[in-house]
Amino acid sequence: MKNAVQTAVAVVGAGPAGLAAALALGRSGLQVTLIGTPPTSGDNRTAALFTGSMLLLQNLGAVDTDSTMGEPLTGIRIIDDMGSLMRAPEVTFRAREVGLDSFGANITNLALVAALSRQVAAAANIETIETASVTGLDISPEGVLIRLSDDSERSVALTVGADGRNSICRAAAGIVPRTWAYEQSALTCAFSHQRPHHGISTEFHRPNGPFTVVPSPGNTSSLVWVERPAVARRLADLDETAFRATLEARLQGLLGPIGELGPRGLFPLSGLSADPAGRNRVALVGEAAHVIPPIGAQGLNLGLRDVAILADCIAEAVASGADIGSPEVLESYAKGRRSDIASRAWSIDLLNRTLISGFLPVQLLRGAGLFALKTIKPLRRLAISEGLGPSFVTPTLMRHVAASPASTS
């Protein structure tokens, strides 16, 4: 075995979840190695981040409390566009119903990565390796030896797998995820429009999946259009004139004439859930732990809750002098994530399947649910609160006042 550089934690993956994990764990005074290259181009997607996620970013120093990064989300509208004889009522949830100015903000993935990367670069106790990738992990009861493509190695007590749905870390830890697929693809695009969006995200429920427009700064919005794969591909291949006309028709005049169109992206939809989320000195966060359809803006918010819960578990272990990669610490983390991940994956999967099901009783049940959400105020408030985050846990980094970092930049 070659001589390995010693460090406390390695975070594998430099997307938003990995960057946030490096910063969050560094607050406990640990030496952190971040392995991966943050994306700097080619990603036209945005993330609708709820209040808890925005608080985490503020507590990590990535977003100022008075930051105007992104567009505030003041409301969420659901419109039944199923084309059935019995149309469900339109439902709009507003942040002021639960005493908030906004539900959070819609931020481009690249802007989010850039903000987190600046904080990582300024942290004295975070080493970043962008020039080499992970080729393997050798896990023992004493630690993890991470082998890199440049023939160097890192010896760590804990590895955080933030390396996506095809996670090397997850496989090395022997965690076998449950996976499933949908006969759907998501088309993404940014566009400008004539009418203001007023900070309201609108989700049209359609037979092939949701069609969602999320507010961006000014008179611009981000599109996530879920369709059958062949239809989504045809839409992606349309010229700008034809696509603009199709988009305007689908919006039914909601935002007026469509102006400039950004690049279109196309992503097949699938699902993944890893249980446990931690084992054998590996903790999984983000899409290494769960993948869900882009409905209700739950994906990255769920991943950032992974980071916040893991940070609490590690901070407790550091404070007590415990081994941060021990089975007890990882079981605590896995237990803390199990209900949240399972409930979000189940509810989003159920909603998606009710949209694509042609079975009339299912459609009637979905419509009745929307009617109840429109008319029963306590149920509305509960749906809003639980949609923003689970009521049974609020990790430290998602509170208004987090502890000061243990290390300075």
Contacts in CASP RR format, 6 or more apart in sequence:
PFRMAT RR
TARGET T0000
AUTHOR 0000-0000-0000
METHOD contacts of the structure
MODEL  1
MKNAVQTAVAVVGAGPAGLAAALALGRSGLQVTLIGTPPTSGDNRTAALF
TGSMLLLQNLGAVDTDSTMGEPLTGIRIIDDMGSLMRAPEVTFRAREVGL
DSFGANITNLALVAALSRQVAAAANIETIETASVTGLDISPEGVLIRLSD
DSERSVALTVGADGRNSICRAAAGIVPRTWAYEQSALTCAFSHQRPHHGI
STEFHRPNGPFTVVPSPGNTSSLVWVERPAVARRLADLDETAFRATLEAR
LQGLLGPIGELGPRGLFPLSGLSADPAGRNRVALVGEAAHVIPPIGAQGL
NLGLRDVAILADCIAEAVASGADIGSPEVLESYAKGRRSDIASRAWSIDL
LNRTLISGFLPVQLLRGAGLFALKTIKPLRRLAISEGLGPSFVTPTLMRH
VAASPASTS
1 145 0 8 1.000
1 153 0 8 1.000
2 151 0 8 1.000
2 152 0 8 1.000
2 153 0 8 1.000
3 153 0 8 1.000
4 145 0 8 1.000
4 153 0 8 1.000
4 154 0 8 1.000
4 155 0 8 1.000
5 33 0 8 1.000
5 152 0 8 1.000
5 153 0 8 1.000
5 154 0 8 1.000
5 155 0 8 1.000
6 154 0 8 1.000
6 155 0 8 1.000
7 31 0 8 1.000
7 32 0 8 1.000
7 33 0 8 1.000
7 127 0 8 1.000
7 154 0 8 1.000
7 155 0 8 1.000
7 156 0 8 1.000
8 30 0 8 1.000
8 31 0 8 1.000
8 32 0 8 1.000
8 156 0 8 1.000
8 157 0 8 1.000
8 158 0 8 1.000
8 324 0 8 1.000
9 25 0 8 1.000
9 26 0 8 1.000
9 30 0 8 1.000
9 31 0 8 1.000
9 32 0 8 1.000
9 33 0 8 1.000
9 156 0 8 1.000
9 157 0 8 1.000
9 158 0 8 1.000
9 159 0 8 1.000
9 160 0 8 1.000
9 314 0 8 1.000
9 324 0 8 1.000
10 32 0 8 1.000
10 33 0 8 1.000
10 34 0 8 1.000
10 35 0 8 1.000
10 144 0 8 1.000
10 146 0 8 1.000
10 154 0 8 1.000
10 156 0 8 1.000
10 158 0 8 1.000
10 159 0 8 1.000
10 160 0 8 1.000
11 18 0 8 1.000
11 21 0 8 1.000
11 22 0 8 1.000
11 25 0 8 1.000
11 32 0 8 1.000
11 33 0 8 1.000
11 34 0 8 1.000
11 35 0 8 1.000
11 159 0 8 1.000
11 160 0 8 1.000
11 161 0 8 1.000
11 162 0 8 1.000
12 35 0 8 1.000
12 36 0 8 1.000
12 134 0 8 1.000
12 146 0 8 1.000
12 159 0 8 1.000
12 160 0 8 1.000
12 161 0 8 1.000
12 162 0 8 1.000
12 163 0 8 1.000
12 168 0 8 1.000
12 169 0 8 1.000
13 34 0 8 1.000
13 35 0 8 1.000
13 36 0 8 1.000
13 161 0 8 1.000
13 162 0 8 1.000
13 163 0 8 1.000
13 164 0 8 1.000
14 34 0 8 1.000
14 35 0 8 1.000
14 36 0 8 1.000
14 37 0 8 1.000
14 38 0 8 1.000
14 113 0 8 1.000
14 117 0 8 1.000
14 128 0 8 1.000
14 130 0 8 1.000
14 162 0 8 1.000
15 38 0 8 1.000
15 39 0 8 1.000
15 113 0 8 1.000
15 162 0 8 1.000
16 47 0 8 1.000
16 109 0 8 1.000
16 112 0 8 1.000
16 113 0 8 1.000
16 116 0 8 1.000
16 300 0 8 1.000
16 304 0 8 1.000
17 162 0 8 1.000
17 285 0 8 1.000
17 286 0 8 1.000
17 287 0 8 1.000
17 300 0 8 1.000
17 303 0 8 1.000
17 304 0 8 1.000
17 306 0 8 1.000
17 307 0 8 1.000
18 34 0 8 1.000
18 160 0 8 1.000
18 161 0 8 1.000
18 162 0 8 1.000
18 285 0 8 1.000
18 286 0 8 1.000
18 307 0 8 1.000
19 34 0 8 1.000
19 38 0 8 1.000
19 113 0 8 1.000
19 116 0 8 1.000
19 117 0 8 1.000
19 119 0 8 1.000
19 120 0 8 1.000
20 56 0 8 1.000
20 57 0 8 1.000
20 60 0 8 1.000
20 62 0 8 1.000
20 116 0 8 1.000
20 304 0 8 1.000
20 307 0 8 1.000
21 160 0 8 1.000
21 162 0 8 1.000
21 285 0 8 1.000
21 306 0 8 1.000
21 307 0 8 1.000
21 310 0 8 1.000
21 311 0 8 1.000
22 32 0 8 1.000
22 34 0 8 1.000
22 120 0 8 1.000
22 123 0 8 1.000
22 126 0 8 1.000
23 60 0 8 1.000
23 61 0 8 1.000
23 62 0 8 1.000
23 116 0 8 1.000
23 119 0 8 1.000
23 120 0 8 1.000
23 123 0 8 1.000
23 126 0 8 1.000
24 56 0 8 1.000
24 60 0 8 1.000
24 307 0 8 1.000
24 308 0 8 1.000
24 310 0 8 1.000
24 311 0 8 1.000
24 397 0 8 1.000
25 32 0 8 1.000
25 160 0 8 1.000
25 310 0 8 1.000
25 311 0 8 1.000
25 314 0 8 1.000
26 32 0 8 1.000
26 123 0 8 1.000
26 125 0 8 1.000
26 126 0 8 1.000
26 405 0 8 1.000
26 406 0 8 1.000
26 407 0 8 1.000
27 60 0 8 1.000
27 311 0 8 1.000
27 315 0 8 1.000
27 403 0 8 1.000
27 405 0 8 1.000
27 406 0 8 1.000
27 407 0 8 1.000
28 311 0 8 1.000
28 314 0 8 1.000
28 315 0 8 1.000
28 318 0 8 1.000
28 406 0 8 1.000
29 125 0 8 1.000
29 318 0 8 1.000
29 405 0 8 1.000
29 406 0 8 1.000
29 407 0 8 1.000
30 125 0 8 1.000
30 314 0 8 1.000
30 318 0 8 1.000
30 324 0 8 1.000
31 125 0 8 1.000
31 127 0 8 1.000
32 123 0 8 1.000
32 125 0 8 1.000
32 126 0 8 1.000
32 127 0 8 1.000
33 126 0 8 1.000
33 127 0 8 1.000
33 128 0 8 1.000
33 129 0 8 1.000
33 154 0 8 1.000
33 156 0 8 1.000
34 120 0 8 1.000
34 126 0 8 1.000
34 127 0 8 1.000
34 128 0 8 1.000
34 129 0 8 1.000
35 129 0 8 1.000
35 132 0 8 1.000
35 133 0 8 1.000
35 134 0 8 1.000
35 146 0 8 1.000
35 148 0 8 1.000
35 154 0 8 1.000
36 128 0 8 1.000
36 129 0 8 1.000
36 130 0 8 1.000
36 133 0 8 1.000
37 130 0 8 1.000
38 113 0 8 1.000
38 114 0 8 1.000
38 116 0 8 1.000
38 117 0 8 1.000
38 130 0 8 1.000
39 109 0 8 1.000
39 110 0 8 1.000
39 113 0 8 1.000
40 110 0 8 1.000
40 113 0 8 1.000
40 114 0 8 1.000
41 110 0 8 1.000
42 110 0 8 1.000
42 263 0 8 1.000
43 109 0 8 1.000
43 110 0 8 1.000
44 108 0 8 1.000
44 188 0 8 1.000
44 189 0 8 1.000
44 190 0 8 1.000
44 262 0 8 1.000
44 263 0 8 1.000
44 264 0 8 1.000
44 265 0 8 1.000
45 108 0 8 1.000
45 109 0 8 1.000
45 188 0 8 1.000
45 222 0 8 1.000
46 106 0 8 1.000
46 107 0 8 1.000
46 108 0 8 1.000
46 109 0 8 1.000
46 190 0 8 1.000
46 214 0 8 1.000
46 216 0 8 1.000
46 222 0 8 1.000
47 106 0 8 1.000
47 107 0 8 1.000
47 108 0 8 1.000
47 109 0 8 1.000
47 112 0 8 1.000
47 297 0 8 1.000
47 300 0 8 1.000
48 73 0 8 1.000
48 103 0 8 1.000
48 104 0 8 1.000
48 105 0 8 1.000
48 106 0 8 1.000
48 201 0 8 1.000
48 214 0 8 1.000
48 296 0 8 1.000
48 297 0 8 1.000
48 301 0 8 1.000
49 57 0 8 1.000
49 104 0 8 1.000
49 105 0 8 1.000
49 106 0 8 1.000
49 107 0 8 1.000
49 112 0 8 1.000
49 297 0 8 1.000
49 300 0 8 1.000
49 301 0 8 1.000
49 304 0 8 1.000
50 103 0 8 1.000
50 104 0 8 1.000
50 297 0 8 1.000
50 301 0 8 1.000
50 387 0 8 1.000
50 388 0 8 1.000
50 389 0 8 1.000
51 100 0 8 1.000
51 102 0 8 1.000
51 103 0 8 1.000
51 104 0 8 1.000
51 388 0 8 1.000
52 301 0 8 1.000
52 304 0 8 1.000
52 388 0 8 1.000
52 389 0 8 1.000
52 398 0 8 1.000
53 104 0 8 1.000
53 300 0 8 1.000
53 301 0 8 1.000
53 304 0 8 1.000
53 305 0 8 1.000
53 398 0 8 1.000
54 63 0 8 1.000
54 104 0 8 1.000
54 105 0 8 1.000
55 397 0 8 1.000
55 398 0 8 1.000
55 399 0 8 1.000
55 400 0 8 1.000
56 304 0 8 1.000
56 307 0 8 1.000
56 308 0 8 1.000
56 397 0 8 1.000
56 398 0 8 1.000
57 63 0 8 1.000
57 112 0 8 1.000
57 115 0 8 1.000
57 116 0 8 1.000
58 64 0 8 1.000
58 65 0 8 1.000
58 67 0 8 1.000
59 397 0 8 1.000
59 398 0 8 1.000
59 399 0 8 1.000
59 402 0 8 1.000
60 116 0 8 1.000
60 119 0 8 1.000
60 397 0 8 1.000
61 119 0 8 1.000
62 112 0 8 1.000
62 115 0 8 1.000
62 116 0 8 1.000
62 118 0 8 1.000
62 119 0 8 1.000
63 69 0 8 1.000
63 115 0 8 1.000
69 105 0 8 1.000
69 107 0 8 1.000
69 111 0 8 1.000
69 115 0 8 1.000
70 105 0 8 1.000
70 106 0 8 1.000
70 107 0 8 1.000
70 108 0 8 1.000
70 111 0 8 1.000
70 216 0 8 1.000
70 217 0 8 1.000
71 105 0 8 1.000
71 106 0 8 1.000
71 199 0 8 1.000
71 215 0 8 1.000
71 216 0 8 1.000
71 217 0 8 1.000
71 218 0 8 1.000
72 101 0 8 1.000
72 102 0 8 1.000
72 104 0 8 1.000
72 105 0 8 1.000
72 199 0 8 1.000
72 215 0 8 1.000
73 95 0 8 1.000
73 102 0 8 1.000
73 103 0 8 1.000
73 104 0 8 1.000
73 105 0 8 1.000
73 106 0 8 1.000
73 199 0 8 1.000
73 200 0 8 1.000
73 201 0 8 1.000
73 214 0 8 1.000
73 215 0 8 1.000
74 94 0 8 1.000
74 95 0 8 1.000
74 96 0 8 1.000
74 101 0 8 1.000
74 102 0 8 1.000
74 103 0 8 1.000
74 198 0 8 1.000
74 199 0 8 1.000
74 200 0 8 1.000
75 92 0 8 1.000
75 93 0 8 1.000
75 94 0 8 1.000
75 95 0 8 1.000
75 102 0 8 1.000
75 103 0 8 1.000
75 199 0 8 1.000
75 200 0 8 1.000
75 201 0 8 1.000
76 92 0 8 1.000
76 93 0 8 1.000
76 103 0 8 1.000
76 200 0 8 1.000
76 201 0 8 1.000
76 203 0 8 1.000
76 296 0 8 1.000
77 90 0 8 1.000
77 91 0 8 1.000
77 92 0 8 1.000
77 93 0 8 1.000
77 200 0 8 1.000
77 201 0 8 1.000
77 202 0 8 1.000
77 203 0 8 1.000
78 90 0 8 1.000
78 91 0 8 1.000
78 92 0 8 1.000
78 202 0 8 1.000
78 203 0 8 1.000
78 205 0 8 1.000
78 370 0 8 1.000
79 90 0 8 1.000
79 202 0 8 1.000
79 203 0 8 1.000
79 204 0 8 1.000
79 205 0 8 1.000
80 87 0 8 1.000
80 88 0 8 1.000
80 89 0 8 1.000
80 90 0 8 1.000
80 205 0 8 1.000
80 367 0 8 1.000
80 370 0 8 1.000
81 204 0 8 1.000
81 205 0 8 1.000
81 206 0 8 1.000
81 211 0 8 1.000
81 252 0 8 1.000
82 88 0 8 1.000
82 205 0 8 1.000
82 206 0 8 1.000
82 207 0 8 1.000
82 355 0 8 1.000
82 363 0 8 1.000
83 207 0 8 1.000
84 363 0 8 1.000
86 363 0 8 1.000
86 364 0 8 1.000
86 367 0 8 1.000
88 205 0 8 1.000
88 366 0 8 1.000
88 367 0 8 1.000
88 369 0 8 1.000
88 370 0 8 1.000
88 371 0 8 1.000
89 370 0 8 1.000
89 371 0 8 1.000
89 374 0 8 1.000
90 374 0 8 1.000
91 370 0 8 1.000
91 373 0 8 1.000
91 374 0 8 1.000
92 200 0 8 1.000
93 380 0 8 1.000
93 383 0 8 1.000
93 384 0 8 1.000
95 101 0 8 1.000
95 102 0 8 1.000
95 103 0 8 1.000
95 104 0 8 1.000
97 380 0 8 1.000
97 381 0 8 1.000
97 384 0 8 1.000
98 381 0 8 1.000
98 384 0 8 1.000
98 385 0 8 1.000
103 388 0 8 1.000
106 201 0 8 1.000
106 214 0 8 1.000
106 215 0 8 1.000
106 216 0 8 1.000
106 222 0 8 1.000
108 216 0 8 1.000
119 409 0 8 1.000
120 126 0 8 1.000
120 128 0 8 1.000
121 128 0 8 1.000
122 409 0 8 1.000
123 407 0 8 1.000
123 409 0 8 1.000
124 407 0 8 1.000
124 408 0 8 1.000
124 409 0 8 1.000
125 407 0 8 1.000
129 148 0 8 1.000
131 150 0 8 1.000
132 148 0 8 1.000
132 149 0 8 1.000
132 150 0 8 1.000
132 152 0 8 1.000
133 148 0 8 1.000
133 149 0 8 1.000
134 146 0 8 1.000
134 147 0 8 1.000
134 148 0 8 1.000
134 149 0 8 1.000
134 163 0 8 1.000
134 168 0 8 1.000
134 169 0 8 1.000
135 147 0 8 1.000
135 148 0 8 1.000
135 149 0 8 1.000
136 146 0 8 1.000
136 147 0 8 1.000
136 168 0 8 1.000
136 172 0 8 1.000
137 144 0 8 1.000
137 145 0 8 1.000
137 146 0 8 1.000
137 147 0 8 1.000
137 159 0 8 1.000
137 168 0 8 1.000
137 169 0 8 1.000
137 172 0 8 1.000
137 173 0 8 1.000
137 282 0 8 1.000
138 144 0 8 1.000
138 145 0 8 1.000
138 147 0 8 1.000
139 172 0 8 1.000
139 173 0 8 1.000
139 280 0 8 1.000
139 281 0 8 1.000
139 282 0 8 1.000
143 155 0 8 1.000
143 156 0 8 1.000
143 157 0 8 1.000
143 281 0 8 1.000
143 325 0 8 1.000
144 155 0 8 1.000
144 156 0 8 1.000
144 157 0 8 1.000
144 158 0 8 1.000
144 159 0 8 1.000
144 281 0 8 1.000
144 282 0 8 1.000
145 153 0 8 1.000
145 154 0 8 1.000
145 155 0 8 1.000
146 153 0 8 1.000
146 154 0 8 1.000
146 155 0 8 1.000
146 156 0 8 1.000
146 159 0 8 1.000
147 153 0 8 1.000
148 154 0 8 1.000
156 281 0 8 1.000
157 281 0 8 1.000
157 323 0 8 1.000
157 324 0 8 1.000
157 325 0 8 1.000
158 281 0 8 1.000
158 282 0 8 1.000
158 283 0 8 1.000
158 314 0 8 1.000
158 324 0 8 1.000
158 325 0 8 1.000
159 169 0 8 1.000
159 281 0 8 1.000
159 282 0 8 1.000
159 283 0 8 1.000
160 169 0 8 1.000
160 282 0 8 1.000
160 283 0 8 1.000
160 284 0 8 1.000
160 285 0 8 1.000
160 310 0 8 1.000
161 167 0 8 1.000
161 169 0 8 1.000
161 170 0 8 1.000
161 282 0 8 1.000
161 283 0 8 1.000
161 284 0 8 1.000
161 285 0 8 1.000
161 288 0 8 1.000
162 284 0 8 1.000
162 285 0 8 1.000
162 286 0 8 1.000
162 288 0 8 1.000
163 169 0 8 1.000
163 170 0 8 1.000
163 288 0 8 1.000
164 286 0 8 1.000
164 287 0 8 1.000
164 288 0 8 1.000
165 270 0 8 1.000
165 272 0 8 1.000
165 287 0 8 1.000
165 288 0 8 1.000
165 291 0 8 1.000
167 284 0 8 1.000
167 287 0 8 1.000
167 288 0 8 1.000
169 282 0 8 1.000
169 284 0 8 1.000
169 288 0 8 1.000
170 177 0 8 1.000
170 274 0 8 1.000
170 282 0 8 1.000
170 284 0 8 1.000
170 288 0 8 1.000
170 289 0 8 1.000
172 280 0 8 1.000
172 282 0 8 1.000
173 278 0 8 1.000
173 279 0 8 1.000
173 280 0 8 1.000
173 281 0 8 1.000
173 282 0 8 1.000
173 284 0 8 1.000
174 279 0 8 1.000
174 280 0 8 1.000
175 274 0 8 1.000
175 276 0 8 1.000
175 278 0 8 1.000
175 279 0 8 1.000
175 282 0 8 1.000
175 284 0 8 1.000
177 272 0 8 1.000
177 273 0 8 1.000
177 274 0 8 1.000
177 275 0 8 1.000
178 272 0 8 1.000
178 273 0 8 1.000
178 274 0 8 1.000
178 275 0 8 1.000
179 270 0 8 1.000
179 271 0 8 1.000
179 272 0 8 1.000
180 270 0 8 1.000
180 271 0 8 1.000
180 272 0 8 1.000
180 349 0 8 1.000
181 268 0 8 1.000
181 269 0 8 1.000
181 270 0 8 1.000
181 271 0 8 1.000
182 268 0 8 1.000
182 269 0 8 1.000
182 270 0 8 1.000
182 271 0 8 1.000
182 293 0 8 1.000
182 352 0 8 1.000
183 228 0 8 1.000
183 229 0 8 1.000
183 356 0 8 1.000
184 208 0 8 1.000
184 209 0 8 1.000
184 226 0 8 1.000
184 227 0 8 1.000
184 228 0 8 1.000
184 229 0 8 1.000
184 232 0 8 1.000
184 268 0 8 1.000
184 269 0 8 1.000
184 293 0 8 1.000
184 352 0 8 1.000
184 356 0 8 1.000
185 226 0 8 1.000
185 227 0 8 1.000
185 228 0 8 1.000
185 229 0 8 1.000
185 232 0 8 1.000
185 233 0 8 1.000
185 266 0 8 1.000
185 267 0 8 1.000
185 268 0 8 1.000
185 269 0 8 1.000
186 224 0 8 1.000
186 225 0 8 1.000
186 226 0 8 1.000
186 232 0 8 1.000
186 266 0 8 1.000
186 267 0 8 1.000
186 268 0 8 1.000
186 269 0 8 1.000
186 293 0 8 1.000
186 294 0 8 1.000
187 223 0 8 1.000
187 224 0 8 1.000
187 225 0 8 1.000
187 226 0 8 1.000
187 227 0 8 1.000
187 232 0 8 1.000
187 235 0 8 1.000
187 236 0 8 1.000
187 264 0 8 1.000
187 265 0 8 1.000
187 266 0 8 1.000
188 222 0 8 1.000
188 223 0 8 1.000
188 224 0 8 1.000
188 225 0 8 1.000
188 264 0 8 1.000
188 265 0 8 1.000
188 266 0 8 1.000
188 267 0 8 1.000
189 222 0 8 1.000
189 223 0 8 1.000
189 225 0 8 1.000
189 261 0 8 1.000
189 262 0 8 1.000
189 263 0 8 1.000
189 264 0 8 1.000
189 265 0 8 1.000
190 216 0 8 1.000
190 220 0 8 1.000
190 221 0 8 1.000
190 222 0 8 1.000
190 223 0 8 1.000
190 261 0 8 1.000
190 262 0 8 1.000
191 220 0 8 1.000
191 221 0 8 1.000
191 223 0 8 1.000
191 247 0 8 1.000
191 258 0 8 1.000
191 259 0 8 1.000
191 260 0 8 1.000
191 261 0 8 1.000
191 262 0 8 1.000
192 219 0 8 1.000
192 220 0 8 1.000
192 258 0 8 1.000
192 259 0 8 1.000
192 260 0 8 1.000
193 219 0 8 1.000
193 220 0 8 1.000
193 221 0 8 1.000
193 255 0 8 1.000
193 256 0 8 1.000
193 257 0 8 1.000
193 258 0 8 1.000
193 259 0 8 1.000
194 219 0 8 1.000
194 255 0 8 1.000
194 256 0 8 1.000
194 257 0 8 1.000
194 259 0 8 1.000
195 219 0 8 1.000
195 253 0 8 1.000
195 254 0 8 1.000
195 255 0 8 1.000
195 256 0 8 1.000
196 218 0 8 1.000
196 219 0 8 1.000
197 213 0 8 1.000
197 215 0 8 1.000
197 219 0 8 1.000
197 221 0 8 1.000
197 255 0 8 1.000
198 215 0 8 1.000
199 215 0 8 1.000
200 215 0 8 1.000
201 212 0 8 1.000
201 213 0 8 1.000
201 214 0 8 1.000
201 215 0 8 1.000
201 297 0 8 1.000
202 212 0 8 1.000
202 213 0 8 1.000
202 254 0 8 1.000
203 210 0 8 1.000
203 211 0 8 1.000
203 212 0 8 1.000
203 295 0 8 1.000
203 296 0 8 1.000
204 210 0 8 1.000
204 211 0 8 1.000
204 212 0 8 1.000
204 250 0 8 1.000
205 355 0 8 1.000
205 366 0 8 1.000
206 226 0 8 1.000
206 355 0 8 1.000
207 355 0 8 1.000
207 356 0 8 1.000
207 358 0 8 1.000
208 226 0 8 1.000
208 227 0 8 1.000
208 228 0 8 1.000
208 231 0 8 1.000
208 355 0 8 1.000
208 356 0 8 1.000
209 226 0 8 1.000
209 227 0 8 1.000
209 352 0 8 1.000
209 355 0 8 1.000
209 356 0 8 1.000
210 224 0 8 1.000
210 226 0 8 1.000
210 294 0 8 1.000
210 295 0 8 1.000
210 352 0 8 1.000
210 355 0 8 1.000
211 223 0 8 1.000
211 224 0 8 1.000
211 225 0 8 1.000
211 226 0 8 1.000
211 250 0 8 1.000
212 223 0 8 1.000
212 224 0 8 1.000
212 225 0 8 1.000
212 294 0 8 1.000
212 295 0 8 1.000
212 296 0 8 1.000
213 221 0 8 1.000
213 222 0 8 1.000
213 223 0 8 1.000
213 251 0 8 1.000
213 254 0 8 1.000
213 255 0 8 1.000
214 221 0 8 1.000
214 222 0 8 1.000
214 223 0 8 1.000
214 224 0 8 1.000
214 297 0 8 1.000
215 221 0 8 1.000
215 222 0 8 1.000
216 222 0 8 1.000
219 255 0 8 1.000
221 255 0 8 1.000
223 247 0 8 1.000
224 294 0 8 1.000
225 232 0 8 1.000
225 235 0 8 1.000
225 250 0 8 1.000
226 232 0 8 1.000
226 269 0 8 1.000
226 293 0 8 1.000
226 294 0 8 1.000
226 295 0 8 1.000
227 235 0 8 1.000
229 268 0 8 1.000
232 266 0 8 1.000
233 266 0 8 1.000
235 243 0 8 1.000
235 246 0 8 1.000
235 264 0 8 1.000
236 264 0 8 1.000
236 265 0 8 1.000
236 266 0 8 1.000
238 246 0 8 1.000
240 261 0 8 1.000
243 261 0 8 1.000
243 264 0 8 1.000
244 258 0 8 1.000
244 259 0 8 1.000
244 261 0 8 1.000
247 258 0 8 1.000
248 256 0 8 1.000
248 257 0 8 1.000
248 258 0 8 1.000
251 258 0 8 1.000
269 293 0 8 1.000
269 294 0 8 1.000
270 291 0 8 1.000
271 290 0 8 1.000
271 291 0 8 1.000
271 292 0 8 1.000
271 293 0 8 1.000
271 345 0 8 1.000
271 349 0 8 1.000
272 287 0 8 1.000
272 290 0 8 1.000
272 291 0 8 1.000
273 289 0 8 1.000
273 290 0 8 1.000
273 291 0 8 1.000
273 341 0 8 1.000
273 342 0 8 1.000
273 345 0 8 1.000
274 284 0 8 1.000
274 288 0 8 1.000
274 289 0 8 1.000
274 290 0 8 1.000
275 334 0 8 1.000
275 338 0 8 1.000
275 341 0 8 1.000
275 342 0 8 1.000
276 330 0 8 1.000
276 331 0 8 1.000
276 334 0 8 1.000
276 338 0 8 1.000
277 283 0 8 1.000
277 284 0 8 1.000
277 285 0 8 1.000
277 289 0 8 1.000
277 306 0 8 1.000
277 333 0 8 1.000
277 334 0 8 1.000
277 337 0 8 1.000
277 338 0 8 1.000
277 341 0 8 1.000
278 284 0 8 1.000
278 330 0 8 1.000
278 331 0 8 1.000
278 333 0 8 1.000
278 334 0 8 1.000
279 327 0 8 1.000
279 330 0 8 1.000
279 334 0 8 1.000
280 330 0 8 1.000
281 325 0 8 1.000
281 330 0 8 1.000
282 330 0 8 1.000
283 310 0 8 1.000
283 330 0 8 1.000
283 333 0 8 1.000
284 306 0 8 1.000
285 303 0 8 1.000
285 306 0 8 1.000
285 307 0 8 1.000
285 310 0 8 1.000
286 299 0 8 1.000
286 300 0 8 1.000
286 302 0 8 1.000
286 303 0 8 1.000
286 306 0 8 1.000
289 303 0 8 1.000
289 306 0 8 1.000
289 337 0 8 1.000
289 341 0 8 1.000
290 299 0 8 1.000
290 302 0 8 1.000
290 303 0 8 1.000
290 341 0 8 1.000
290 344 0 8 1.000
290 345 0 8 1.000
292 298 0 8 1.000
292 299 0 8 1.000
292 302 0 8 1.000
292 344 0 8 1.000
292 345 0 8 1.000
292 348 0 8 1.000
292 349 0 8 1.000
293 348 0 8 1.000
293 349 0 8 1.000
293 352 0 8 1.000
295 348 0 8 1.000
295 351 0 8 1.000
295 352 0 8 1.000
296 348 0 8 1.000
296 387 0 8 1.000
298 344 0 8 1.000
298 348 0 8 1.000
298 387 0 8 1.000
299 344 0 8 1.000
301 389 0 8 1.000
302 340 0 8 1.000
302 341 0 8 1.000
302 344 0 8 1.000
305 337 0 8 1.000
305 340 0 8 1.000
305 389 0 8 1.000
305 390 0 8 1.000
305 395 0 8 1.000
305 398 0 8 1.000
306 337 0 8 1.000
307 397 0 8 1.000
308 395 0 8 1.000
308 396 0 8 1.000
308 397 0 8 1.000
308 398 0 8 1.000
309 333 0 8 1.000
309 336 0 8 1.000
309 337 0 8 1.000
309 393 0 8 1.000
309 395 0 8 1.000
310 333 0 8 1.000
311 395 0 8 1.000
311 396 0 8 1.000
311 397 0 8 1.000
312 395 0 8 1.000
312 396 0 8 1.000
312 397 0 8 1.000
313 329 0 8 1.000
313 332 0 8 1.000
313 333 0 8 1.000
314 324 0 8 1.000
314 329 0 8 1.000
315 396 0 8 1.000
315 403 0 8 1.000
316 322 0 8 1.000
316 332 0 8 1.000
317 323 0 8 1.000
317 324 0 8 1.000
317 325 0 8 1.000
317 326 0 8 1.000
317 329 0 8 1.000
318 324 0 8 1.000
322 328 0 8 1.000
322 329 0 8 1.000
323 329 0 8 1.000
336 393 0 8 1.000
339 390 0 8 1.000
339 392 0 8 1.000
340 389 0 8 1.000
340 390 0 8 1.000
340 393 0 8 1.000
343 390 0 8 1.000
351 366 0 8 1.000
354 362 0 8 1.000
354 363 0 8 1.000
354 365 0 8 1.000
354 366 0 8 1.000
355 366 0 8 1.000
357 363 0 8 1.000
372 379 0 8 1.000
373 379 0 8 1.000
373 380 0 8 1.000
373 383 0 8 1.000
374 380 0 8 1.000
385 391 0 8 1.000
396 402 0 8 1.000
396 403 0 8 1.000
END
